[in-house]
Amino acid sequence: MPETVRKTFVSLLVAGSILAGTSHYCAAADEPDAALIQRGEYLATAGDCVACHTRPGGKPFAGGLKIATPMGDIVSTNITPDPDHGIGAYTEEDFEKSVRHGVRKDGSYLYPAMPYVSYSGLTDGDVKALYAWFMHAVKPVAETPAETSLSFPANVRTAMAGWNMLANHNPPETGDSATFEKMRRGRYLANALEHCGTCHTPRNFILSEKQDQYLAGGPLDGWYAPNITSSKTSGIGDWSEDDLVQYLQTGAVPGRSQAAGPMGEAVEHSTSHLTDADLHALAAYILQVAPQEEEPGQKPRDSFGQATAQPDIRSGDLTRIDDVTELKGGAVYDANCAACHGYDGAGASNRYVPSLFSNSVVGASRPDNLIMTVLYGVNRTAGKTHAFMPGFDGHSDVQRLSDAEIADVVNYVMAQYGNGNPHVTADQVKTFHKK
C-alpha cells in the first residue's frame, strides 16, 4: 500500500473512532492518548500507590515493602508493567478485578493491606486511566519481591473470599469524577482514592473498618492515626478548611500539628501534589464527617501547654563520651531536645522546628506518636520544604537513647507541655521498635 494511501486510511480510522466515541485509544498504534495517561498519573498520585509498592531504597512500584499486621508482614507486590515480575500481562479487565475486587490475574485473593475495599469506589473511567498510565508510563522492573508469609488462618488466601463477603466495600461511583461538584468530589477522594478510612477508621475483630466509627482513629504499625472527625475536642472540628488544606499541602500547621510517619509519606507522595480545588474538596468533606467523641470534657489536642520559664539546669560539668549513665526526663530533654525545640519548648522563631505546646502530638491522650517520633524522627519533603528531625533509637547517628531514657523524656514532654504524664515505661517503648 502506498504511504500516502496508508496514512489517509489510518487517519480515517482514527477519526471514525473519535466520532463514534468508541474508545480512548489510538487505532493506529493502540496507545492511549496523552491526556488519559496524564490523568492516570494524577490518580495514582492521589491513591498514593508508590508508598506501599516501593520498599526503602527500591525502584518505584517494584514492591518489596513489608506491611506489618497482627498475622505477620504482608510484602507488597511489583506493579510495574514487567510481564514476568509485575503486571505487564494484565488485561484491563484483570487490572480492574485486582484494583476494585482484590483478585489477581491467577484468581488468587489479595490481602486488604491493598485497599481495594476503598478503591472499589473508583469510576470505570478512572480505572481505565490508571491502567493506561501503569502500562504505558511506568518503567518495568524485573524484580520479584519475597512472598508474603502469614500465620494461620490468614495464610489461606481462599479464606479471603469469606472476608470479602463480610467486609464493607465502597460501591463504585458513576460518571466522570473530574466533573463532580465540590462535596461529591471530596467524598470520592476521601473514601476511594485517598482511602483515609484505611488508617483513620478503627477495625473490628475481622479487621474490617467499623463504619459507625468512620475516621475515629486507629493504630498503624506503631503510629496512631488520630480521630479526624468534626468533633471540636476529640477530632479536628476546630480546624478551618484552610488549616486542613495547609496541612495536606505542606505537612505542617504551626500551633496545630505536623505530619510524620505514614502521614508524612502521604503528604510527601500524595496530598502535596493535589490541585488546590481537590485539596479544598477533600478538606471540606472531612470537616463535615459526623463527630466521634472520645472522652467527655476533654480539650482539643492542640490546645495544651505554654512556654515554660525554667532555670537552666546545666551544671557546667563536661560529660565524658564513654559515660553511659542513663539520664532522667528533664536532663534528656536538656541534652538532646532543647537545642532545637528551645529550653521553653517554643521551637524555632521561623517555625521550622515546631513548638511542643499547642501541638496535637504532645497534647494527645495517647503517647504513641510522640514515642515513634523520638525513636525514628521526621523526614518529610513537601514542595521545596524538607522537614527533618533525627531519631534517637539504637541506630541513631546523633544520639542513641535507651528505652528508659525515651520513656522518661516522653513523660517529661507530655507532662510539661501536653496532656499530662502518660506513665510510659521502658518495656512499653520496647514494643514500638521496628523489626
C-alpha positions in Angstrom: 0.0 0.0 0.0 1.5 3.4 -1.0 2.5 5.5 2.1 0.1 8.4 1.2 -2.8 5.9 0.9 -1.8 4.2 4.2 -1.7 7.5 6.1 -5.1 8.5 4.7 -6.6 5.2 5.7 -5.3 5.4 9.2 -6.5 8.9 9.6 -10.0 7.9 8.6 -10.0 5.0 11.1 -8.9 7.3 13.9 -11.4 10.0 13.0 -14.2 7.4 12.8 -13.3 6.1 16.2 -13.3 9.5 17.8 -16.6 10.5 16.1 -18.2 7.2 17.2 -17.0 7.8 20.8 -16.0 4.1 21.0 -12.5 4.3 22.5 -9.9 6.4 24.3 -7.3 4.6 22.3 -5.5 5.5 19.1 -6.5 3.0 16.4 -3.1 3.3 14.6 -0.8 2.3 17.5 -3.2 1.0 20.1 -1.7 3.6 22.5 -3.8 5.5 25.0 -3.9 9.3 24.4 -1.6 11.5 26.4 -4.5 13.1 28.3 -5.6 9.7 29.6 -2.1 8.8 30.7 -1.7 12.1 32.4 -5.0 11.6 34.2 -3.9 8.2 35.3 -0.7 9.6 36.7 -2.6 12.1 38.8 -5.0 9.4 40.0 -2.1 7.1 41.0 -0.6 10.0 42.9 -3.9 10.7 44.7 -4.1 7.0 45.5 -0.5 7.0 46.9 0.3 3.8 45.1 4.0 4.4 45.4 4.0 4.4 49.2 3.1 0.8 49.6 4.6 -0.6 46.4 8.1 0.8 46.9 10.5 -0.6 49.5 13.0 1.8 51.1 15.8 2.3 48.6 13.9 0.3 46.0 12.7 1.1 42.5 9.3 2.8 42.1 6.4 0.4 42.2 8.7 -2.7 42.2 7.2 -3.8 45.6 9.0 -5.4 48.5 7.7 -3.1 51.3 6.8 -5.0 54.5 3.5 -4.0 55.9 3.0 -5.1 59.5 -0.3 -6.9 60.5 -1.3 -8.9 63.6 -0.7 -12.1 61.5 2.7 -11.1 60.2 4.2 -9.0 57.5 2.5 -8.6 54.1 5.0 -7.9 51.4 3.8 -5.6 48.6 4.0 -6.8 45.0 5.6 -5.5 41.9 3.0 -3.5 39.9 5.3 -2.3 37.1 4.4 -3.4 33.6 7.1 -6.1 33.6 5.2 -9.1 32.1 7.1 -11.7 34.2 7.6 -10.0 37.5 4.9 -7.4 37.5 1.5 -6.8 36.0 2.6 -6.4 32.3 0.5 -9.4 31.3 -2.7 -8.0 32.9 -5.5 -7.0 30.7 -7.6 -4.0 31.6 -10.2 -6.5 33.0 -7.5 -8.2 35.1 -6.4 -4.9 36.4 -9.9 -3.8 37.3 -10.5 -7.1 39.2 -7.3 -6.6 41.2 -7.9 -2.9 42.0 -11.6 -3.0 42.8 -12.1 -6.6 44.0 -8.8 -7.8 45.3 -8.5 -10.7 42.9 -5.2 -11.3 41.0 -4.9 -12.4 37.4 -4.3 -16.0 38.5 -7.6 -15.9 40.5 -6.0 -15.8 44.0 -7.1 -13.2 46.5 -5.1 -10.1 47.6 -4.9 -9.2 51.3 -6.7 -6.0 52.2 -3.4 -4.2 53.0 -4.1 -3.3 49.4 -7.1 -1.0 50.0 -9.3 -2.5 47.3 -12.3 -2.1 49.7 -11.7 1.7 49.2 -10.7 1.5 45.5 -13.9 -0.4 44.8 -15.5 3.0 44.7 -13.4 4.1 41.7 -15.3 5.1 38.5 -14.8 2.9 35.4 -13.1 5.9 33.7 -10.6 6.3 36.4 -9.7 2.6 36.4 -9.2 2.9 32.7 -6.9 5.9 33.2 -4.9 4.2 35.9 -4.4 1.1 33.7 -3.2 3.3 30.8 -0.6 5.0 33.0 0.7 1.9 34.6 1.0 0.0 31.4 2.4 2.8 29.2 4.3 5.3 31.5 5.7 3.3 34.4 9.1 1.8 33.9 9.1 -2.0 34.1 11.3 -3.6 36.8 12.4 -7.2 36.5 12.3 -7.9 40.3 10.1 -10.3 42.2 9.6 -9.4 45.9 9.6 -12.1 48.6 6.4 -13.9 49.1 4.0 -12.9 51.9 4.0 -15.5 54.7 1.3 -15.1 57.4 0.2 -17.2 60.3 -2.9 -19.5 60.1 -5.6 -18.9 59.1 -4.6 -15.7 57.2 -2.1 -17.8 55.2 -5.0 -19.5 53.5 -5.8 -17.0 50.7 -9.1 -18.6 49.8 -10.3 -17.6 53.2 -10.3 -14.0 51.9 -13.4 -14.9 49.8 -15.3 -15.1 53.1 -13.7 -11.9 54.4 -14.7 -10.1 51.2 -18.3 -11.1 51.8 -18.3 -9.6 55.3 -16.1 -6.5 54.8 -17.5 -3.2 53.9 -16.8 -2.1 50.3 -17.5 1.2 48.6 -20.0 1.0 45.8 -18.4 2.2 42.5 -19.1 5.8 41.6 -20.6 6.6 38.2 -19.9 9.4 35.7 -16.8 11.5 35.2 -15.2 12.0 38.6 -13.4 15.2 37.3 -16.7 16.9 36.9 -18.1 16.1 40.4 -19.2 19.1 42.5 -17.1 20.0 45.5 -18.6 17.9 48.2 -19.1 14.8 46.0 -15.5 15.2 44.8 -14.3 15.4 48.4 -16.2 12.3 49.4 -14.8 10.5 46.3 -11.2 11.5 47.2 -11.6 10.6 50.9 -13.3 7.3 50.5 -11.8 6.0 47.3 -8.6 7.5 46.1 -7.0 8.8 49.3 -8.6 5.9 51.3 -8.5 7.9 54.5 -10.5 5.3 56.4 -7.9 2.6 55.8 -5.7 4.2 58.5 -8.1 6.6 60.4 -11.0 4.2 61.0 -10.8 1.6 63.8 -11.3 -2.1 62.8 -13.4 -4.9 64.3 -12.3 -8.4 65.2 -12.1 -9.5 61.5 -10.1 -6.3 60.7 -12.8 -4.7 58.7 -13.4 -1.0 59.1 -16.1 0.0 61.6 -18.2 2.2 59.5 -20.1 3.5 62.5 -16.8 4.9 63.8 -15.6 6.4 60.5 -12.3 8.3 60.9 -12.4 8.0 64.7 -8.7 6.9 64.8 -6.8 3.6 64.9 -3.3 2.1 65.4 -1.0 1.8 62.4 2.4 0.0 62.7 3.4 1.7 65.9 1.9 5.0 65.0 -1.7 6.1 65.8 -3.8 7.7 63.0 -5.8 10.1 65.1 -9.5 11.0 65.2 -10.1 13.4 62.3 -13.9 13.7 62.6 -15.6 17.0 63.1 -15.5 16.7 66.9 -14.2 20.0 68.2 -12.5 18.2 71.1 -11.6 14.7 70.0 -11.2 15.4 66.3 -10.2 18.4 64.1 -13.5 20.2 64.2 -11.8 23.3 65.5 -9.7 23.5 62.3 -10.7 25.7 59.4 -10.8 24.4 55.8 -7.7 26.4 55.1 -5.9 24.8 58.1 -6.5 21.4 56.7 -5.6 22.3 53.2 -2.3 23.7 54.5 -1.6 20.5 56.5 -2.3 18.3 53.4 -0.2 20.5 51.2 2.8 21.1 53.5 2.5 18.6 56.4 2.6 21.3 59.0 0.2 23.9 60.6 2.1 25.8 63.3 0.2 25.7 66.5 -1.8 22.6 65.5 0.1 19.7 64.1 2.9 18.3 61.9 2.9 15.1 59.8 5.3 12.3 60.4 5.4 8.5 59.8 2.8 7.2 57.3 1.0 10.6 57.2 4.3 12.3 56.4 4.7 9.9 53.5 1.1 10.5 52.4 1.8 14.3 52.3 5.1 13.9 50.5 3.9 11.4 47.8 0.2 12.2 47.5 -1.6 15.1 49.0 1.1 17.8 48.4 0.6 17.1 44.7 -3.1 17.5 44.5 -4.7 20.6 42.9 -6.0 23.4 45.2 -9.5 22.5 44.2 -9.1 18.9 45.2 -7.5 19.8 48.5 -10.4 22.1 49.3 -12.9 19.5 48.3 -11.2 16.9 50.4 -10.9 19.2 53.4 -14.5 20.4 53.2 -15.7 16.8 53.1 -13.6 15.6 56.1 -14.6 18.6 58.2 -18.3 17.7 58.0 -17.9 14.0 58.8 -20.0 13.1 61.8 -18.2 13.8 65.1 -16.9 10.9 67.2 -16.3 11.8 70.8 -13.6 10.0 72.9 -13.5 11.4 76.4 -16.2 13.8 77.7 -15.0 17.2 78.7 -11.5 16.8 77.1 -9.7 19.7 75.4 -8.6 19.7 71.8 -5.3 18.0 71.3 -3.7 21.2 70.0 -4.8 23.4 73.0 -2.4 22.2 75.7 0.6 23.9 77.2 2.5 27.1 77.1 6.1 28.2 77.0 8.0 27.5 80.3 10.3 29.7 82.2 12.6 27.2 83.8 16.1 27.8 85.2 19.0 26.4 83.3 19.7 23.0 84.9 23.1 22.6 83.3 25.9 22.3 85.8 28.8 23.3 83.5 30.5 20.0 84.1 31.6 18.2 80.9 30.1 14.8 80.2 32.5 12.1 79.1 31.7 10.4 75.8 32.0 7.0 77.4 29.7 7.8 80.3 26.7 5.5 79.8 24.8 6.7 82.9 21.1 7.0 82.0 19.6 10.4 82.3 16.1 11.3 83.6 13.5 13.1 81.6 14.4 16.8 82.1 18.1 16.0 81.6 17.4 14.0 78.4 15.4 16.9 77.1 18.1 19.4 78.0 20.8 17.3 76.4 19.0 16.3 73.2 15.9 18.4 72.5 16.4 21.9 73.9 18.9 22.9 71.2 16.2 22.8 68.6 12.9 23.0 70.5 14.2 25.6 73.0 14.5 25.4 76.7 11.0 26.8 76.9 9.6 24.4 74.3 8.6 27.2 71.9 10.5 25.8 68.9 12.3 27.9 66.4 11.3 31.5 65.7 10.8 30.7 62.0 8.6 27.7 63.0 10.8 25.2 61.1 11.2 23.4 64.4 7.7 23.2 65.9 6.6 24.3 69.3 6.0 21.5 71.8 2.9 23.2 73.2 -0.2 23.8 71.0 1.0 20.6 69.4 -1.5 17.8 68.7 1.1 15.1 69.1 2.1 16.2 72.6 -1.5 17.0 73.6 -2.8 13.7 72.5 -4.2 11.3 75.1 -2.0 8.5 73.7 1.8 8.7 73.7 2.2 6.5 70.5 3.1 9.2 68.0 5.5 11.0 70.4 7.3 7.8 71.1 7.6 6.9 67.4 8.8 10.5 66.6 11.5 10.3 69.3 12.5 6.8 68.1 12.5 7.4 64.3 12.3 11.2 63.8 10.7 13.1 61.0 11.8 13.1 57.3 9.2 14.7 55.1 9.5 16.7 51.9 6.6 18.8 50.6 7.3 21.0 47.6 10.6 22.7 48.3 10.4 22.3 52.1 12.3 19.4 53.8 11.3 18.8 57.4 13.8 16.8 59.3 14.3 15.6 62.9 16.8 12.8 63.7 15.6 9.7 65.5 17.1 8.6 68.8 16.7 4.8 68.6 19.5 2.3 68.7 20.6 3.1 65.1 20.7 6.9 65.6 23.6 8.8 64.0 23.0 11.6 66.5 22.4 10.1 70.0 21.3 6.7 70.9 18.9 6.8 73.8 17.9 3.8 75.9 14.3 2.7 76.1 14.2 4.1 79.7 15.5 7.5 78.6 13.0 7.7 75.8 10.2 6.8 78.2 11.4 9.4 80.6 11.7 12.2 78.0 8.2 11.4 76.6 6.7 11.5 80.1 8.6 14.8 80.7 7.4 16.5 77.5 3.8 15.4 77.8 3.7 16.5 81.5 5.4 19.8 80.8 3.6 20.8 77.5 0.8 18.4 76.9 -2.0 16.2 78.2 -0.3 15.1 81.4 2.1 12.2 82.3 1.1 9.1 80.3 3.3 6.9 82.5 5.3 5.4 79.7 7.7 2.7 80.7 10.8 1.3 79.1 9.0 -2.0 78.4 6.3 -0.1 76.6 8.8 1.7 74.4 10.4 -1.6 73.5 7.1 -2.7 71.8 7.4 0.3 69.4 10.8 -0.9 68.0 10.5 -1.9 64.3 11.5 -5.5 63.5 
